[in-house]
Amino acid sequence: MASAKLLRQLIKTGAEGNQDAFHQVSQQVIREERAKQHHLLANDLEKILYGRPMQSDLPNFPFPQHVPTDRERNLPLLEMKEPLRRLEDVVLSDDTASMLDELLQEHHRADLLKSYGLYPADKSLFCGPPGCGKTLTAEIVASELALPLAIVRIDSVISSYLGETAANLRQVFDFISAVPMVVLFDEFDALAKERADEADHGELKRVVNAVLQMIDNYRGKSLLIAATNHERILDAAVWRRFDEVLVFEPPNLEQLRRLLAIKLRGLRREFEIDDARIAGLFKGMSHADAERVIRRAAKDMILSGKEFLSERHLRTAIRREDARKTRVKGS
């Protein structure tokens, strides 16, 4: 946050109605936040002050020129993305939101921790059922820290050749050690399945050993996030390799209301979001399910030439979602 001196000046000039001085102090606050690498906060402050962030001050994501590829098929081992989603785009339980805030604070104030011989958590495990915000939250972490997001491509990393999967993983870890980024190992259970499972052959057990060793020895500049929908099949030794474990759960009724407020923002509608009946329509859905329903309902509204989103649009989209789930379960 800005220094106490600047905050006093800001409030004083605002209270006195001195617009010129208020803008000058506001600009100082923005510059101070940007100097601390708090680019997204600085951008938000600029939007409030000017209506938009100043383009010349937007963070330059340090995208590497080349990413490693596997030798078998020459496929990239990582997918590089510029994160666009923000903290206000996700709805989490209070416990998970609190842990996420602590994680971000540790990295925002890394210099303070290092002055005491401590370091921010750089290895986190996200677990929970599908569609509950794990991948979205990884993108938000990257966005809030003004870092690029690298998604490890499991389909490229896992090789049919003996020893090649571990070699691909070594390439990934060498690459992410050199350039600061947020790295998402999605479907992490594919690399770290319980070694006691007798159905798996020796090569998979060697992969798990390699993963554990690489995580243990990792001392790079990037923040590692592993995500899984199947935490129960993870090898027991995996858990202690992570500094933090964040559990993602399906939204309750209150979280659904907050999710609807985010996803329906900017849409003209015939109903109130606070209406318990509307939120009740989404009961039992994951975040991804609810977002898919709203997207379908919005398309229906637009294509039917209506100006307002109605409850009928929502119910029609929900029936399609229910039919989709029935087909998936039956396949």
N, C-alpha and C positions, 0 to 999 in steps of 0.2 A: 504494500500500500504506500501511498504518497507520504512524505514526511509530515510530522505534526505541524511544522511551521507553515508548509504549503496549505494544509487543510485549514488552519486558522485564517490564513490570508483569503482562501477561497470563500469561506463562510462570511468573513467580514465584508469583502467586496460585494458579495451577493446581497447581504443584508442592507448594505448602504445603497444598493441600486446602481453601483458604478459599473456599467456594462463593459467599458474598455478594460478596466483593471480586472474584472471578472474573467474576461476572455484571455487576458495575458496570463493570469494565474492558472486558468484551466489548461492552457497550452503547456505551461511548465509541468503541471501534474502529468499530462499525457507524455511529455518527453521523458520524465522521470520513470514512468511505468515502462516505456519502451526500452529505456536504457537497462532496466532490470530483466529484459527479455519477456515482459508480460505483454506480448504483441496483441493478443486478442482482447485483453482488458483495454489497452490503449485504443484499439479499433472501436470498441463499444463506446468509449468516452468521446471519440471523434464523431461517431454517429449521433450522439446526443447533442454535441456542440455544433456540428456543421450539417447534420443530416446524413452524412456518409463518411466512411474512412478516407483519409487522404491517400491516394493511390501510390504515391512515392514512398509512403511509410509502411505499406503492407509487407509482412514478413516474406523473405525469399526462402522458400523451402530448399534445403540443400540436397536436391535430387542427384544421385550418382549417375554418371554417364552410362555405365554398364553394370548389369547385374549378373551374377554367376549363372551358368547353365550346366545341365547334367550332360555327361559325356555320351550317354547312350542315345538320346534323342535330340540333344541340343536345345532343350526347352528351358526357359528361364525358371530359376528356382524360387524367385520371389516376384510378386506383383507390387509395383510402387504406386501409391495413391496419394493425392493431395487431400487431406481430411477437410471435409466441409461441414460436418455436423457439429453442433455446439452442446454445451452442458444442458441448456434449457430444452434440448430436443429429446431427452430421455427421462423416463419416469421409473424410479427405483424404490425399493423399500427403504425405510429410514436407516436401517443398519448398513445396507450396501451403499447408499448415497453418502453416509458419513465416512465409510472406509474409502470411498472414491475421493472424497474431498480431502481426507488426510494424505492420500497418495499424491494428489496434485500439489498440496501445500508443501510436502517434503521436497518435491522437485522445484517448485517455485522458490523455495528458500534453502536450496542445497548448500549455498555458501555458508549460511549460518550453521547448518548441521556439521559441515566439514570443519568449521572452526572449533568444534567440540570433539573432533575425531569420529564423527558419525556420518553415515551416507544414506541418501534416500533409497527406498526399496526399488530395486531394478528388475525383480522377477516376481510376477504375479500370476496366479491361477484363477481363471474365471470358470465357474461350473454352474450347471443348471439345465433345465429342459430347453428344447429348441425354441427360438423366436422370442426369448425373454430379454434381449438387449446386450448379449455378450459382445458380439462383433461391433454393434453400434457404439458401445462404451469404449472399446479399444480405439475406434476412430475418434471419439470425443477426447480421450486422453491425448492422442496425437495433436488434435486441434488445439486443445487448451495449452499444450506445451509448445505449440508452434513448431512441430516436427513432422516430417513426412511419415506416412504409414506404410510399412512393408508387410505384406501378407505372404507367409511362406506357403508355396504351392505344394501341398502334400502329394498331389498326383505326379508332380515332377520329381520330388525328393525321393519317393519310394521307387526303387529300381528292382528289376527282375534279376539283375546280375549280382552275384555274390560279392559283398563288400561295398558295392556302389552306393547303397543308401547311406551308410556311415560316411562315405567320402563326400556325398552331396551335402550332408549335414555339416561336415567340416568346412565346406565352401561357404555355407550360409553363415556359420558362426564367425568365420574369418571376416566375411563381408560386413556383418552388422557390428563387429567390434570396432571397425575403423571410422564409420560415419554415424553420428547421432541420429536415431530414428526410434519410432515405436514399432516393435516387431510383433506381429500376431501369428502364433502357431495355432491355427484353427484346426478342429478335429484332432486335437493333440493325442487322444487315446490311440490313434493309428500308429503313433511313434512310441508310446509309453504304456503299452498294455501289460497287465500283470504277467510276470515271467513264470509264475507257477502254473499257468494254464498249459496243460499237457497237450492240448490240441494244436498249439503253435510250434513251428519248427525252429531249429536252432538259430537260423539267420535273424528271425524277429527278436529273439532273446538278445542276440549280439547288438541289434539296433537299439534296444532299450538300454543296454549297458553303455553304448556310445552316447546316447542322449543324456543319461545321468552324468556321465563324466564331463561332457561339454558344458552342461548347465553348471556343474560344480566349479569348473575351471573358468567360467566366463567372467571377464573383468573389463568388458568393453564399454562403449559410450552409449549404447542403446538401452531402452527399457523393453524387457521381454514380457509378453503376455501370452500365456497358453490358455486356450479355451476348449472345453469339452462338454458334450451333452451326456457323457457316460462316465462320470467320475468314479463310479463303483468298480469299473474294470481297470482303473489305473493301477500301475504297480505301486505297492505300499511305500517303496523308497522314494517315489516321485514327490510326495507331499512335502517332505522336509527340505526339498530343494528350493521352495518358493518362500519369499518373504511374506507375502500376503495371499490370502484366499478369499475371493469375493463370490458369494453365492447369489445367483440370480433366480428369482421365483416368478411364477405367473402373477399378474397384477390383481390386487383385490379391488373392491368396488370403488374406493376412494382414488386409488391409483388409476383406474380406468377413467374416472372423471377427469383427472389431470391430463391423461393421455389424449382424451377427446378434445380437451381445450387446446392442446398443442396442434393436433392433426387437423382440427376444424378451423384453425385460425385463418381469418381472411375469407372464409366461405359464408355467404349469406344463407341463412337457414330459418326454418319455420318453428324451430323448437329451441328450448334453453338447454344448455349443456348440463346445468345443475339439476335438471329433471331426473329424478331417480329412475324413472321408467326407461329413459334413453340409455343411461349407463347400464341398466339391467339387461338390455338387449345384448350387451357384449360380455355378459357374465361367463366365465370359464375360458375366455379367449386369451391367447398370449398377446404380447405387444405386436408381433408381426401379423397375427390373425386380424387384430383390430385395425391395423394400418391398411391391410389389404382390403378389408370391408369398406373402409372410408374412401379409399381410392376408387373402388368400383362404384360406390354410391355417387361420388363426385362426377365420374365419367357419365353415369346414367343421367344425372341432372343436366349436364352440359349437352349431351347428345339428344336429349328429349326437348331441348329448348326452354328449360325452366330456369328461372332466376334464383330460386331459393331451394336449398336442400331440405327435403322433407323426411319425416319418419318413414314414409313409404319407400323412399330410395334406400334407406338403411336396411329396412326389412327385406327388400328384394336382394340386396347385396349379401345379407346374412344367410338367406336361403341358398344362394349360390355357394357360399363358403361351407355351409353344412353339407351340401351335395358333394363338394370337392373333398371334404374330409372323409365322407362315406366311401367315395371311390378309392381314396388313398388307402384306407384301412382294409378295403376288400381286395386290393391288388396283391 
